[in-house]
Amino acid sequence: MIYKPMIAATALVVASCCFSAASAAPAKGVRSAPVTAAAQADTPYAAYVRRDVPALTGMADAGSASAQNNLGLMYYNGQGVAQDYAAAAGWYRKAADQGYAAAQSNLGVMYDEGQGVTQDYAAAAGWYRKAADQGDALGQCNLGVMYAKGQGVPQDFAAAAGWYRKAADQGNAGAQSNLGVMYVAGQGVTQDYVQAHKWFNLSAASGNANAVKNRDLVASKMTPAQIAEAQRLASAWRKK
């Protein structure tokens, strides 16, 4: 999902927060940590880190929701197995049906993108909501994007900003950047360049390239005093 509103003839980038995440393991796009002694233990996380498909499959077959989710991630990314979106969706669903928030969010991604299942925005929003209601930051951010786009739910900028804020307050960089865009546009919130810069700055500190571009764009419209205030607010947020 990509949402790109035009603000004062300048395009700000709103990126999807969508990606699959393993339980207590690195998410897609994040390099795995070195295998430690703890990772040798017989746990879903250890099996994921070792790319031990037989061990993880055994745990998943025994009903472990975290193993099911992690096995889904391995099929999604083709880690230790051939990439298979249908298999990934199947394992995510088993965990999601047990109420496992990360898997609910991941299954939402599958429906959102039409990977391994028929694309269905309403189903995607439904799974994102289940995860979001449990406090899952990815589910919250992705649900915010659905509301911003009006995909699977009625377009509602206030709801989008609200879900972005929940995820942003947990440190989700994508949500922080997207919330910044809402402040620039005055969509769902009162237009406020200081708040926008604050959230872009926080997101940029996590390495979000879109946030860096957005921060520089909004800074060009701000006074030095406003930029200083935004930086102060960002610093205060980090100390919370």
FIDREN-56122 format. One record per residue (C-alpha): x, y, z. Coordinates in pm, whole numbers, plus 32768, in hexadecimal, padded with zeros to 4 digits. Each point is the difference from the previous one (the first is absolute). Example, Ala and Ser with C-alpha at 12.3 -4.5 7.8 and 13.67 -1.06 7.14 Angstrom:
# residues 2
SITE	84CE	7E3E	830C
SITE	8089	8158	7FBE
This chain:
# residues 240
SITE	8000	8000	8000
SITE	8093	814D	7F9A
SITE	7F52	8147	804D
SITE	8095	813F	7F6F
SITE	7F3A	813E	8043
SITE	8070	8141	7F5B
SITE	8046	8116	80F6
SITE	8038	8161	7F77
SITE	806F	7F68	7EB4
SITE	8107	7F31	80B7
SITE	7FDE	7E87	8016
SITE	8033	7F70	8159
SITE	8036	7E8A	8011
SITE	7F18	7F29	80D0
SITE	8080	7E9D	7FFE
SITE	7F53	7EBF	8059
SITE	8062	7F69	814D
SITE	7FC2	7EA7	7F71
SITE	80F6	7EE9	803A
SITE	7FF9	7EB1	80AA
SITE	809A	7FE0	8157
SITE	8074	7ECF	80BB
SITE	7FB2	7FD0	816E
SITE	8124	807E	80CD
SITE	80D5	7FEA	7EC9
SITE	8079	80FB	7EFC
SITE	7EFB	8086	7F11
SITE	801D	7FFB	7E88
SITE	8110	80EC	7F90
SITE	80C0	7FE9	8147
SITE	8141	7F35	8009
SITE	7FF0	7EDA	80F0
SITE	80D8	800F	8134
SITE	8120	7F06	8024
SITE	7F98	7EB3	808F
SITE	804D	7FFD	8174
SITE	7FFD	7EE4	80FB
SITE	7E9E	8064	8060
SITE	7F96	7FD6	7E98
SITE	8064	7E92	8010
SITE	7EE1	7FB8	80F1
SITE	7ECF	7F45	7F83
SITE	7F1B	812B	7FD1
SITE	7F4A	8096	7ED3
SITE	80EE	8128	8004
SITE	8133	7F1F	800A
SITE	7F7D	7F2A	7EE3
SITE	7FB6	813A	7F37
SITE	815D	808C	8034
SITE	809C	7EAE	7FA2
SITE	7F16	7FE7	7ED1
SITE	7FA9	7EA9	808D
SITE	7EC7	7FB8	7F35
SITE	7FC3	7E9A	8081
SITE	8013	8070	816C
SITE	7F25	812F	7FC4
SITE	7F05	7F30	7F3D
SITE	7FEA	7F08	811D
SITE	7FB6	8117	80F7
SITE	7F03	809A	7F12
SITE	7F52	7EB2	7FCB
SITE	7FEE	7FDB	8179
SITE	7F3A	8143	8010
SITE	8103	8108	805E
SITE	7F79	814A	7F7B
SITE	8156	80A6	8006
SITE	8093	7EDD	7F3C
SITE	7EE3	8013	7F04
SITE	803B	8174	7FD2
SITE	8177	7FD6	7FDC
SITE	7FD6	7EE2	7F0C
SITE	7F17	80DF	7F38
SITE	8112	8107	7FF8
SITE	80FC	7F05	7F80
SITE	7F18	7F9E	7EE4
SITE	7FB4	816E	7FBC
SITE	8170	805A	7FDD
SITE	807C	7EB3	7F76
SITE	80E3	7FC9	812D
SITE	806A	7E93	8011
SITE	7EE0	7FA3	7F18
SITE	7F8A	805F	7EA7
SITE	7F37	8143	800E
SITE	7E90	7FA3	800F
SITE	7F00	8110	804D
SITE	7EE1	7F08	8018
SITE	80BB	7F37	8106
SITE	805C	8141	80B6
SITE	7E95	806E	8009
SITE	7F96	7EA9	8079
SITE	80ED	8002	8127
SITE	7FAF	8169	8054
SITE	7E90	7FA5	8005
SITE	8037	7EE3	80F6
SITE	80AC	80ED	80F0
SITE	7F0F	811D	7FBC
SITE	7ED9	7F21	8051
SITE	809F	7FC8	8155
SITE	7FFD	8178	8037
SITE	8174	8032	7FC0
SITE	8021	8175	7FB2
SITE	8139	7FF5	7F26
SITE	7F64	7EF2	7F27
SITE	7EBC	80C3	7FE4
SITE	80C5	812B	7F82
SITE	80C6	7F26	7F13
SITE	7EC7	7F5C	7F76
SITE	7F76	815B	7FC8
SITE	8130	804A	7F28
SITE	7FB9	7ECC	7F2E
SITE	7E9A	8070	7FBD
SITE	8073	8165	7FCA
SITE	80FA	7F9B	7EF6
SITE	7F48	7ED0	7F76
SITE	8121	7F19	8053
SITE	7F98	7E95	802A
SITE	7E93	806A	801C
SITE	7F08	80C4	7F2F
SITE	8039	8173	803D
SITE	7EF3	807C	80EE
SITE	8027	8155	80A6
SITE	7EDF	7FC7	80EF
SITE	809E	7EBE	807B
SITE	8152	80AE	801C
SITE	7F6A	8119	80D0
SITE	7F4F	7F01	80D9
SITE	8140	7F45	8051
SITE	80BF	8143	8035
SITE	7EF4	806E	80F6
SITE	8019	7EBC	80C6
SITE	8176	8034	8021
SITE	7FDF	8175	8040
SITE	7F05	7FCA	8117
SITE	8106	7F2A	80AD
SITE	80FE	8118	7FE9
SITE	80C4	7F7E	7ED5
SITE	80B1	8130	7F6C
SITE	800E	7F77	7E9D
SITE	7E8F	7FB0	8009
SITE	7FB8	815E	807F
SITE	80D4	80A8	7EF6
SITE	7F75	7F2D	7EE6
SITE	7E9B	803C	8074
SITE	804F	8172	7FFB
SITE	806A	7FE3	7E95
SITE	7EBB	7F4D	7FAD
SITE	7F38	811E	8098
SITE	80D4	8104	7F4D
SITE	7FC6	7F52	7EB3
SITE	7E9A	7F94	8041
SITE	805B	7E96	7FB1
SITE	7F26	7EFE	80AC
SITE	7F76	8110	80E3
SITE	7F63	8156	7FBE
SITE	8107	810D	7FCF
SITE	802C	80AA	8150
SITE	812F	80DD	8038
SITE	7FBB	802B	8174
SITE	7FFE	7E87	802C
SITE	813C	7FE3	7F2D
SITE	80B4	8101	80D5
SITE	7F87	7F57	813D
SITE	808B	7EAD	7F9C
SITE	8143	809A	7F83
SITE	8029	80AB	8151
SITE	7FD4	7EBA	80C1
SITE	8110	7F5B	7F30
SITE	80DA	8139	7FFE
SITE	7FF7	800E	817B
SITE	808E	7E9E	7FFE
SITE	8122	8075	7F28
SITE	7F86	7F7C	7EAF
SITE	80C7	80CF	7F06
SITE	7F07	7FD9	7EE4
SITE	7EE2	8078	80D8
SITE	80CC	8125	807F
SITE	8047	8072	7E9D
SITE	7E97	7FCE	7F93
SITE	7F80	80C0	812D
SITE	80EA	8119	7F9F
SITE	7F5E	800F	7EAA
SITE	7EA9	8019	80A1
SITE	8079	8130	80C3
SITE	8089	80A3	7EC5
SITE	7EBB	7FC2	7F45
SITE	7F1A	804E	8123
SITE	7F52	7EB4	7FC1
SITE	7F5C	7F74	8139
SITE	80C8	80F6	80D3
SITE	8034	8178	8006
SITE	8112	8063	7F0E
SITE	813E	8030	80C7
SITE	815A	8009	7F62
SITE	80AC	7FEB	8152
SITE	7F53	7EB8	8051
SITE	8041	7F84	7EA0
SITE	8174	8049	801C
SITE	800C	7F59	8156
SITE	7F71	7EBA	7F7B
SITE	80D1	8007	7EC3
SITE	8134	803A	80D5
SITE	7FB3	7ED9	80E2
SITE	7FC0	7F1F	7ED6
SITE	813A	8076	7F4F
SITE	80CD	7FA7	8134
SITE	7F93	7E98	7FCB
SITE	8088	8007	7E9F
SITE	7EBE	8045	7F42
SITE	8071	809D	7EB8
SITE	7EA2	8083	7FAE
SITE	7FF9	80B7	814C
SITE	814B	80A9	7FB3
SITE	7F72	8086	7EB9
SITE	7EBB	8068	80A7
SITE	80B3	80AE	811E
SITE	80D5	80C9	7F0F
SITE	7ECF	8061	7F34
SITE	7F3B	807D	8129
SITE	8132	80AC	8096
SITE	8010	80DC	7ECB
SITE	7EAD	8090	8068
SITE	8060	803D	816D
SITE	80B1	8113	80BE
SITE	813E	7FB1	80C4
SITE	7F3A	8029	8142
SITE	7EFE	7F01	7F8D
SITE	810E	7F06	7FA1
SITE	80A6	802C	8153
SITE	7EB4	7FC1	80AF
SITE	7FC3	7EC8	7F2E
SITE	8159	7F7E	805A
SITE	7FBD	8045	8170
SITE	7EBA	7F3E	7FEF
SITE	80AB	7EDC	7F55
SITE	810E	7FFA	810A
SITE	7EF9	8006	8113
SITE	7F46	7EDF	7F5D
SITE	813D	7F2B	7FF8
SITE	8032	8037	8176
SITE	7EA4	7F84	805D
